Amino acid sequence: MNAIRHDFRSDTVTRPSPGMRAAMAEAEVGDDVFGDDPTVKLLEQRMAGLLGKDAALFVPSGTMSNLLGLMSHCGRGDEYIAGQKAHLYVNEAGGAAVLGSIQPQPIAHQADGTLALAEIEAAIKPDDSHYARTRVIALENTFGGRALPLAYMHAVADIAERHGLGMHLDGARAFNACTALDIDIGTLAARFDTVSICLSKGLGAPVGSVLVGRADLIASARRTRKMLGGGLRQAGVLAAAGLYALEHNVARLADDHRRARQLAEGLARHGALSVSMPDTNIIWVDSAPELAHGLSVYLAEHGVGVTGGYGQKQRWVTHLDIGDEDVTAALAVVDGYFASGRAPS
Ligand SMILES: *Cc1c(COP(=O)(O)O)cnc(C)c1O
């Protein structure tokens, strides 16, 4: 297999830029488990301020951040409501069940990625000893790269409020959602009690997520973080990357979205590819299994990295380390595949 020269597999593949590395090298640090790391504190304060919340907690990953969010809302035997394809339900190794003893109540997504309000409401359990206690509704935005509208999040929050439930947002790519919806992060976060945001995706930091929310929930999450082995010592070198990212890598997400649209338009010129036009930085490409496989192999041979393959949608993701020239080069490889005679007809 050839080395990947144009890496569209994920926005997690970015490498810290020279400016970010300099910020990391210069970070003031201390032992954060003792509460002594000024750079971690600054990142936590800045995130809490941006989102209009009481407090924030720096954690090693989005998986831990979501788990801490759910565990701060739910005790043993409680239940959370989430989408059937939600990352925290499907892609986090069942951590909420294994480590939190929390039961999921998954709900099928509608075609637009949202959960039907009536289905959410019907899934909330009455106070009856037969049932787990429903405690929290977890939404994800962006969801598969789709920016779900603010009005939908408000409507779900209204249900939560009527039933006295908490609201958690898996906002791994919350800043991408804000860019697409043209709202600020405080507006996106307003109706949620806890919000998890990844620094290591489109924001380009090497490590880290932040859980932001109500003071009591974040205090509980801090205790659970220690229990899970997520207490970090001189983590200011990592938090400095996050602070740098907030300053330099948020406004530029619009460039990723523009490049994703250019890429999608270029891919869609091939009638055999069914391309979803992206809201943000993720493009899904559906095609016949043989074609998906053949194209994936050809792309890999020509140094273009994507995920998916036989029988799976292909996923293309734009990010900090993808420039206009990568988009042009990748589209030329795709054109080359269809011109090569290797595409099944
Ligand atoms: C990446 C991601 C996570 C988890 O983040 P990790 O840092 O990889 O653990 C959670 N939710 C969504 C939607 C993600 O894309």
The ligand as a Gaussian input file, in Angstrom:
#p B3LYP/6-31G(d) Opt

LIG

0 1
 C      -14.847000      11.491000      17.728000
 C      -16.191000      11.554000      18.363000
 C      -16.355000      11.250000      19.704000
 C      -15.254000      10.685000      20.586000
 O      -14.073000      11.338000      20.603000
 P      -12.687000      10.548000      20.866000
 O      -11.804000      11.650000      21.255000
 O      -12.337000       9.886000      19.580000
 O      -12.908000       9.571000      21.969000
 C      -17.616000      11.380000      20.233000
 N      -18.653000      11.772000      19.482000
 C      -18.535000      12.056000      18.187000
 C      -19.724000      12.500000      17.428000
 C      -17.294000      11.945000      17.581000
 O      -17.178000      12.224000      16.274000

